[in-house]
Amino acid sequence: MSRAVRRFTTRLDATIRLHHSDHGGCTRRDYSRSRDCATPSNSGARPSFAVSIGRLRKRRLSMAMTNDEAARPLIACPICGTLFKARSNKGKLNQRCSRPCSIKARNADKARKDANPLDANAIERFFASVDKSEECWIWRGNKNQRGYGLFHLRDINVSAHRVSWRIVHGDIPEGLYICHRCDNPSCVNPDHLFPGTPLENAQDMVRKGRHAHPNPSKDYRPKYQKNYMRGSEHVHSKLNESLVWDMRIRHVQGERYADIARSIGIRETTCRQAIVGERWAHVPFPDK
């Protein structure tokens, strides 16, 4: 049983004991199946208490079954054939045993989509959704949540920029990405595209300063890591350099993490990581 299940079980048992004391020691059968002890006439009772206890018991059972090793089905990985116990992810069972198998499956799916032939009709439909009025050829058709164009080809949605590359340069080797020089996901101009491996794509992202490294003090940093977005430059930053400096001074003066986090409106974990240097390591520390 996991730590979360044990913690929830402890809270549920304490709630049941409190219910026993308020209702003169009623039995489990009384408060789970009868409405007698859940009526407003009893002192301190709430009408929905029996229903709440029933929901808690069901939630406890579902959590225990989710985290139980025996409850997980044993399936075979379609990539390597290894038998593994599948875990639930967002309501769906994982179909691959490991991350390398997931990457292989993703590359195979891209290769399957790229294998669809492009006839004259498909090419004509493709360019009918392209706006060539600017340097970047903007895709005006359907797009995904990240802004990349989607082209419907033989009952399958394929990436529009990959189709543009195939029209001009031919087939894409398996395992390669089609990267953007212009950093515009909606652009399908073949002059703005280039093929690259996943590593080259990540290096291009870092070189252009579109990536924030979680800990810039690590010694495995490449030479171009000085271009990383750090601190308040990042779009999701909740703090800034001056605020982190003040937080560290307050901690040196003896103030607790919880009090500092509560005054700023952030989580205690975020506050502690910023103060000790696990995050915001580029901000200098005050002299003690």
C-alpha positions in Angstrom: 0.0 0.0 0.0 1.4 3.4 -1.0 2.0 6.3 1.3 -1.0 8.2 -0.2 -3.4 5.3 0.5 -2.1 4.9 4.1 -2.6 8.7 4.7 -6.1 8.5 3.3 -6.9 5.4 5.4 -5.8 7.2 8.5 -8.0 10.2 7.8 -11.0 7.9 7.1 -10.5 5.9 10.3 -10.4 9.1 12.3 -13.6 10.3 10.7 -15.3 7.0 11.5 -14.2 7.1 15.1 -15.5 10.7 15.4 -18.8 9.6 14.0 -19.0 6.8 16.5 -18.5 9.2 19.4 -21.1 11.7 18.1 -23.8 9.0 17.6 -23.5 6.9 20.7 -21.3 4.2 19.2 -23.4 3.2 16.2 -22.2 0.2 14.2 -20.7 0.2 10.7 -24.0 -1.3 9.5 -25.9 1.6 11.0 -24.1 4.5 9.3 -23.4 2.8 6.0 -26.9 1.2 5.3 -29.3 3.0 7.5 -30.6 6.5 7.7 -31.3 6.5 11.4 -28.0 7.9 12.5 -27.9 10.4 9.6 -31.1 12.3 10.4 -31.0 15.9 11.7 -32.9 14.8 14.8 -29.7 13.3 16.3 -27.3 15.8 18.0 -24.5 16.9 15.8 -25.5 14.7 12.8 -25.6 15.8 9.2 -28.1 14.5 6.7 -25.4 13.7 4.1 -23.0 12.0 6.5 -23.9 8.4 5.5 -23.6 9.3 1.8 -20.2 11.0 2.5 -18.9 7.9 4.3 -20.0 5.7 1.5 -18.2 7.8 -1.1 -15.0 7.8 1.1 -15.1 4.0 1.4 -15.5 3.7 -2.4 -12.6 6.1 -3.0 -10.4 4.2 -0.6 -11.2 1.0 -2.4 -10.5 2.5 -5.8 -7.2 4.0 -4.6 -6.0 0.7 -3.1 -6.9 -1.2 -6.3 -5.0 1.4 -8.5 -1.8 1.2 -6.5 -2.0 -2.6 -5.9 0.5 -4.6 -8.0 -1.9 -7.5 -8.3 -4.7 -5.2 -9.7 -2.6 -4.1 -12.7 -3.0 -6.3 -15.9 0.0 -8.1 -17.3 0.4 -7.2 -21.0 3.0 -7.6 -23.7 4.9 -4.6 -25.1 4.1 -4.4 -28.9 7.6 -3.1 -29.6 9.9 -5.5 -27.7 7.5 -8.2 -26.6 8.4 -7.9 -22.9 5.7 -8.8 -20.4 5.0 -5.9 -17.9 2.3 -4.7 -15.5 0.6 -1.8 -17.1 0.0 1.4 -15.2 -2.9 3.7 -15.7 -2.1 7.1 -17.1 -5.0 9.6 -17.4 -7.5 6.8 -17.5 -5.6 4.8 -20.1 -3.2 1.9 -19.7 0.3 2.3 -20.8 0.9 0.1 -23.9 4.8 0.3 -23.9 7.1 -1.1 -21.2 9.6 1.8 -21.3 10.5 5.2 -22.7 12.8 3.8 -25.5 9.9 1.6 -26.7 7.6 4.7 -26.7 10.1 6.6 -28.8 10.4 3.7 -31.2 6.6 3.5 -31.5 6.4 7.3 -32.1 9.0 7.1 -34.9 7.2 4.1 -36.4 3.9 6.1 -36.4 5.6 9.0 -38.1 7.1 6.7 -40.8 3.6 5.2 -41.3 2.1 8.6 -41.9 5.0 9.7 -44.2 4.5 6.6 -46.3 1.2 7.9 -47.6 1.7 8.9 -51.3 1.2 12.5 -52.4 -0.7 12.7 -55.6 -1.5 15.8 -57.6 -4.9 16.3 -56.0 -3.3 16.1 -52.5 -0.6 18.7 -53.4 -3.3 21.0 -54.8 -5.4 20.7 -51.6 -2.3 21.4 -49.6 -1.3 24.6 -51.2 -4.9 25.8 -51.2 -4.5 26.2 -47.4 -1.2 28.0 -47.5 -0.8 31.8 -47.3 2.3 32.9 -49.3 1.9 36.6 -48.8 4.8 36.8 -46.3 8.2 35.3 -46.0 6.8 32.6 -43.7 4.2 30.5 -45.6 1.4 30.4 -43.0 -0.8 27.3 -42.8 -4.4 28.4 -42.7 -5.9 25.0 -42.2 -6.4 22.9 -39.1 -3.8 23.1 -36.4 -3.0 21.3 -33.1 -2.7 22.9 -29.7 1.0 23.8 -30.3 0.3 25.7 -33.5 1.6 23.1 -36.0 -0.5 22.6 -39.1 -2.4 19.4 -39.7 -3.1 18.1 -43.2 -5.7 15.4 -43.8 -4.1 12.7 -46.0 -5.9 9.4 -46.6 -7.9 9.5 -43.4 -4.8 10.4 -41.3 -3.8 13.8 -40.0 -0.1 14.5 -40.8 2.1 17.4 -39.9 1.8 20.1 -42.6 5.5 21.1 -42.4 6.5 17.5 -43.0 4.2 17.3 -46.0 5.8 20.6 -47.4 9.3 19.1 -47.0 8.2 15.9 -48.8 6.7 17.8 -51.7 10.0 19.6 -52.4 12.7 17.3 -51.2 11.2 13.8 -51.2 10.9 11.2 -48.5 12.0 11.9 -44.9 14.5 9.4 -43.4 13.0 7.4 -40.5 13.7 9.0 -37.1 14.4 12.5 -38.3 12.5 15.6 -37.4 11.7 18.5 -39.7 12.8 21.6 -37.7 12.0 25.3 -38.2 14.7 27.9 -38.8 12.1 30.6 -38.2 10.7 29.1 -35.0 7.2 29.6 -36.4 5.2 26.4 -36.0 2.6 27.4 -38.6 5.2 28.1 -41.3 5.4 25.5 -44.1 8.0 27.3 -46.3 10.5 24.6 -47.3 13.3 27.2 -47.2 12.7 27.6 -43.5 12.8 23.9 -42.8 15.7 21.5 -42.2 15.9 17.8 -41.2 17.6 16.9 -37.9 17.8 14.3 -35.2 16.0 14.8 -31.9 19.3 15.8 -30.4 19.9 18.4 -33.1 16.4 19.7 -32.6 17.0 20.2 -28.9 20.3 21.8 -29.4 18.8 24.3 -31.9 16.1 25.1 -29.3 18.7 25.8 -26.6 21.0 27.8 -29.0 18.1 30.1 -29.7 17.3 30.6 -26.0 13.9 28.9 -26.0 14.7 26.6 -23.1 15.0 27.0 -19.4 17.4 24.6 -17.6 16.2 23.6 -14.2 19.7 23.7 -12.6 22.4 25.8 -14.4 25.0 24.7 -11.9 25.4 21.2 -13.3 28.7 20.5 -15.0 27.2 18.7 -18.0 26.1 22.0 -19.5 27.0 22.6 -23.1 28.9 25.8 -24.1 25.8 27.4 -25.5 23.9 27.1 -22.2 24.6 30.8 -21.5 21.7 31.5 -23.9 19.1 29.7 -21.7 16.2 31.8 -20.4 16.8 32.1 -16.7 14.8 33.6 -13.8 12.3 36.3 -14.7 13.0 36.0 -18.4 11.0 32.7 -18.5 7.3 33.1 -19.2 6.2 30.9 -16.4 8.3 32.6 -13.7 6.4 33.4 -10.5 9.4 35.2 -8.9 12.1 37.6 -9.9 15.8 38.1 -8.9 15.2 40.9 -6.4 12.4 38.9 -4.6 14.6 35.8 -4.4 17.4 37.9 -2.9 15.0 39.3 -0.2 13.7 35.8 0.5 17.3 34.6 1.2 18.0 37.5 3.4 14.8 36.9 5.4 15.8 33.2 5.8 19.3 34.2 7.0 17.7 36.4 9.6 15.8 33.3 11.0 12.5 33.4 9.2 10.9 30.0 8.3 10.3 28.7 4.8 6.5 28.4 5.5 6.2 32.0 6.8 8.1 33.4 3.8 6.1 31.4 1.3 2.8 32.4 2.9 3.7 36.1 2.8 4.6 35.9 -1.0 1.8 33.6 -2.0 3.8 30.6 -3.2 4.2 27.0 -2.2 6.7 26.2 0.6 8.6 23.8 -1.7 9.0 26.6 -4.3 10.3 28.9 -1.6 12.8 26.4 -0.2 14.2 25.5 -3.6 14.7 29.2 -4.4 16.4 29.9 -1.1 18.8 26.9 -1.0 19.7 27.3 -4.7 18.0 24.3 -6.2 16.3 26.9 -8.4 17.4 30.4 -9.2 21.0 29.3 -8.7 22.2 32.3 -10.9 21.1 34.7 -8.1 24.0 35.4 -5.7 23.7 34.4 -2.0 23.8 37.1 0.7 26.6 37.1 3.2 25.7 35.4 6.5 
